[in-house]
């Protein structure tokens, strides 16, 4: 385990690393003959698919006069046409056609960002393309495993992405923000453990022999008709740098072995979360709730998705208000409680990534100045 120390993380730091994979869209949002405009990590993108289905992410600004390529149209197997003067660029970003001239300026290019489709999402790498390794895309296997079923939504959050991560790493807020659905007193009363390495942070919390809150009571009765009684409840939160969090959640009939690994008498879900910074004040929050019971029930999928969406709407309202308060109080620093330790580790890992990129940029600039 790398000893990074939770101190030193700037609590209100709003920066984001560029050399990382971020979700730009759900797979179904990127069509073969349509162009989607999205801004990820400060990079305006034009997203589309080639005729063979491969996702493409180009800078959303034509080389000629910066007209948005997302307002254009697709030509042939993989080209996009500027809506202003008709220049065409292939999926690598190189201009292949200029109107009224046969010679194409060799500098006519737009940036092409690595794009990979995985786990029902289209991921993009906004940083140095030579560092983009698809093997480092965060693990969200429950999203496309036949052993899990579920669905999700996207929330356009008017807040910095690290505030969303803070919210997910400390679920004791459920007791106060979500008291009518998933919150209960035992959340802040229970102990938890935190483990970490140079890329992940994991928080584990168990609540034994408690009443199931409304959301989980409904799910228990979906699987076990007429269920009554106490449950053991768990929350295992896993952060994967820089912005993906899987939360293993569920309840089981009390005393049936769930803490030891036997969850057969309960209901288990994974709350899948990946947050993409748009800029330092806004973000796109992609989430889904996946379950491993009643897999064929579209009714449960829809009801659960809509129920979770309502819960996250409460989070969105709080995060928006928090962002406004931060901007209105620029000299005020955050303070930390014991419940913030997981979130502070997350911020520490992100800060290390940002500082490493800044150092690399400074070294490169220095070498170029010398030569």
N, C-alpha and C positions, 0 to 999 in steps of 0.2 A: 504494500500500500504506500503510495506516495504521500509524504508529509507536507502538504501545502499550507496547512493552518487556516482556519476559518477567518482569522483577522486579516485586515489589509484589503478586503474586497470593498470597493466603493459602493455603498448601498444604493445611491441614486445614479450610478453610472448608467447611461442609456445607450452606450455604443454596442455594436454588433460586429462579429467577425465576418469577413467576406469569403474566406477560404473554408467553406462549409456547404453542406447540402441543405437546402430549404425547399419545402413544398411550395410550388407555384400554383397548383390547381389539382382538383380531383381529375382522375383519368377521363371521366365522361364530359368534363368541361372543355377539353381540348379536342376539337373535331377535325376531320380530315379536310374539309373544304371551308372551314371557318377559322378566323383569327381571333385570339383572345388577348386583350391587353391587361397586363398585371405589372405592378411594381413590387420588386422583391429586393430587400436590402439596398434601397436607393437606386436600383437599376430598373428603369422602365423597359418592359419586355413585350415582344410580340410573339405569342405562342401559337403553334399550329402543328399539324402532322403532315409528313410526306405521304404520297399515295400508298406507300407500303406500311403506313401506320406509325412510323418512327416520330417521336416528339421532337420539336425544334424550338429553341428559344433564341431569338435575335434581339439585338438592341432596337428599341422602338423609335428609331429616328433615322431617316434616310441620309445617306452620305452627302447628298446634293444640297438640300435646303432644310434638313431636319424635320421633314414632314413625318408624322407618325405612320409607320408601316402597318400598324394594326388597323388603320383605316383603309388599307389597300385590299388586294385580292390575291388569291393563289393561282399560279400559272404552271401548267405542266406537272411534272412528277414531284418537284420539291421547291419551286421558286415562289417568291413573294414579290408583288409589284407595288411600287410606290403609288399612292393615290394622287400625287400632285403632278409629276412629270413622266411617270411610267417606267422609271428605272427598275430593273429586276435584279434580285439577289437570290443566290442559291442557299441551301441550308447551312453552308459553311460561312455565309455572310459575304461572299464575293459577288461583285456585280457581274452579271452575264449579259446585260443588254442596256444600251443607252439610246434614247430616241435621237433620230436625225444625225447619227454618226456611226461609222463602222468601227473606229478605234475606241476601245474602252480604256479609260484612265486606269492604270494598274493600281493606283491607291484607292480606288473606289471599293470600299469594304465597310461593312458594319460588324460590330462585335457579335460573335456567335458563342453562346454560353452552353457548357455541357448540360444535357437534359436526359434524364433516365426515368422510365416508368416502372414503378415498383410499389407494392402494397396499396394499390388502388389510387395512387397519387402520381403526379408528374413532379419530379424533383429537379431543381436547377442548382448550379454552382456559380455564384456571381463573382468569385475571385479569380485567382490565377488558374487558367484551364489546365496547365500542365500538372497541377496538384490534385486534380479531380479524380478520385478513385471510387468507382461505384461500390466497391466492397465496404466502404465506410458509411454508406447510407444507413441510418438508424434502423434497428431491428423492430419491425412492427408486424411480425408474422401472423398475429391473430387476425389482421385485416383481410387476408386472402386464404386462410386455412379452411379446409372443408369441415374442420371440427369446431368452427366458431361461426356465428351468424350475427348480423347487426348492420347498423347504418349510422350516418352522422350528418353533420352540417358544417358550414363555414360561418364564423362570426367575424365581422369587420369591426375590430376593436379600436376605439379612439384612445388608445393608451400604448405606452411602450411595451414591447414584447417581454421584457424582464419582469414587469409587474404581473403579467399573466403567469409566468413561471413561478414567481413568489406565491401567487394564489394557489397554484396546484401543489406546491411542495409543502404547504401548511394547511392541512384539511381540517384543523380545529375551527376554522372560520365557518364550517358547515353548521356548527352549533348555533350560530348567530345569524348568518345570511340565509341559510336554507333550513330553518327550524321546522317548516311544514312538510318536508320531504325526506331529507337524508340526515338532518342534524339531530344530535342528542347530546345530553350532558356528558356522557361517558367519553366523548371525543377528547375534551380537554383534561379529563381526569385520568386518562390511561397513559401508561408509559410507552415510550417508543425508542427504537435504536436507529442510529445513522451509521452507514458505512460508505466509503468512497474510494475512488482511485483517481487517476489522472484524466478520466473521461466520463465517469458515471458517479452518481450519488443515489443511494437507496435508503429510504425511510420505511421501517416496518413497525406497524402498530396492531395490536390485538386487543379486543374488548370481549371479555368472557361473561357468559350467563347474563345477557342483557335482553331487554325488549327490542324487537326489530323496529326501526323507524318505518314510516309509511311506505316509502319506495321499496324497501327490501321485504316488508311484509307482503306486499302485492306480488313480488316476484316469487317468494316462497309459496304462496297460494297458487300461483300459476303452475308451479311444478308439483307441489304437494297439496292437493285439494283439501281445504278445510284446516290448514295448518294453524295450530295455536302453540304457544309456549315460548321459552327463552331460546336465544341463539348465541353463538359465538361469531363475532364479526371481525373481519380483517381488512386492512389497507396496506398494501405494499407498493410504494411509489418509487419508480425507477426513472431517473433523469439520464438522458444520453445527450452529451454536448453536441451542438450548442442550444438546442431548443425543442427536443422531443421528450415527452414524458409518458410512460405507460404506467397505469395504476391498476394493479391486481386487487380487485375488491370482491366482497361477497359476505354471505352469512350462511351458517349451517346450524342444524339443531344442536343445542348446547350439549356438550359432553360426548359427541359422536366421533371425535378424533380429528377435527379440522386442523387444529394447531400442529398435529403430528403428520399431516399430509393427506388424511382421508376426508375429502370434501364431498363424498357421495351423497350425504344427507343434507346438502345445501345447494345454493345457487351461486355461481361464479361468473363474474364479468371482468372485462378489461376496458377501462376508460383510456382510449388512445388519443393522445394530444400531440400535435406538432404546431409550433407557432412560428410564423415567418414575419420578420420585421419588414414593414413597408418603408418606414423612416424611423427617426428617433421618437416620434410621438404617436405612431399608429402601427397596427399589426394585423395580420390575418391569422385567425385561430381556427385550424382544421381539427375537428374532433369526431370520434365515433365511439359508440358503446357496443362492444362485442360480447356475446354470451355463449356458453357451451351447453345449454339446455333448451329443449323445445325448439330445435333448430329449424323445423319446417314451418313454424308459425309466423307468417307475415304480420298477423295482428299484433303479436308481442313485439316484433321488430319495430313496427310503426309506433305503437304505444310507448315503448321504451325510448325510442329516438325523440319523440315529441316531449315526453316527460323530462328527459335529460336536457333537451333544448330549453325548456322553461327554467330549469335549475340554473343553467349557464347564463340565461338572460339576467338573472339576479346578480351573478358575478360581473357581467358586462356593465351593468349600471354602477356597481361599486368601483370597478376599475376606471371607468370614465370619470367618475367623481374624484378618484384619487389622482389621476393624471392632471386634472384641472387644478387641484390643490397644490400639487408639486410645482406647477408653472406659476401659481400665484404666490408661492413661498420659496423663491429660489435659494434663499440662504439657510433654509431649514434642512438639517440632515435627519435621516431615519435613525431610530433607536431600535435595538434588538432585544427580543425576549428569548427564553429557552426554546420556544416553539419555532424560532427562526433559523435554527442551526442548519437544517437541510438547505433552505433557500440561500443562506450565506455561502455554503459550499458551492452551490450552483453559480452564484455570482463570482466567486473566486475563480472557478474554472473558465468562465466566459472572459473574465478580465485577463487571465493568462493568455488566452487565444488572441484577444485584441492587442495586448502588449507585444506578443510575439510577431504579429503582422506589422505593427508599427516599427518595430526594430528592424525587421527585414526590409521594409520600405526605405527606412533611413539609411541602411547599409547599401542598398542598391543605388540610391541617389548619390551617396558619397562616392561610390566607385565610378559612377558615370561622370561626376564632376571632376574627379582626378584624371580620368582618361579623356 
